[in-house]
Amino acid sequence: MREKLAAMTQTQRRLEETLGAAIASMEASVQSYKGEAEELSKANKNHDEQLKALVHVTSASKIAFTAALGRSAGPFSQETALKYQRILTNIGSGYNSYTGIFTAMVRGVYYFRYTMYNNNFGHPNSVVSLMKNGQMMVSTWDTEGADVHDSASNAAVLQLEVGDNVYVQLYRNRVVYDDSKYYNTFSGFLLFNL
Ligand SMILES: [Ca+2]
């Protein structure tokens, strides 16, 4: 009888030990799941933030402008950026009508175009270039002949880094004619981000 009782006690102790180990193992699993849940929550939050950043970049990438001169310019004693005063469109506010300069807010490939109109009377005397960071990209020229009322246009696709600037330059001692008909325009827009 005593031996039987001792055996039962031992069995009970083993059961208790087994049960204790099982509970400890379950607790460890629960802790592990909690940790995984926290990691997932963090990952989700991270994805949310990335998504928000992407939406921000996409909305910030809407860049397009057209501005028109509105009055004659020149002759000046030095090369001068034409200040197209009348803004028709300036999505993204990249174009500054006080300086005539477009500044790239995002890295990408852009399209620019300008049209110049030579003097309305007398001898034609217009030379204009599209400039990127002070470097000539493309030009238009009309200084010969007795004809007036001529327009000339040029365009370029340019890869720009953030902070690069683009403007239209009137050369020294040259002129362009404009009035409220707005013959001289400067336009640009972002084709795609890089
Ligand atoms: Ca001409």
Residues whose N, C-alpha, C, O or C-beta is under 5 A from the ligand:
A	BS01	CA	P124 D142 E144 G145 D147 D150
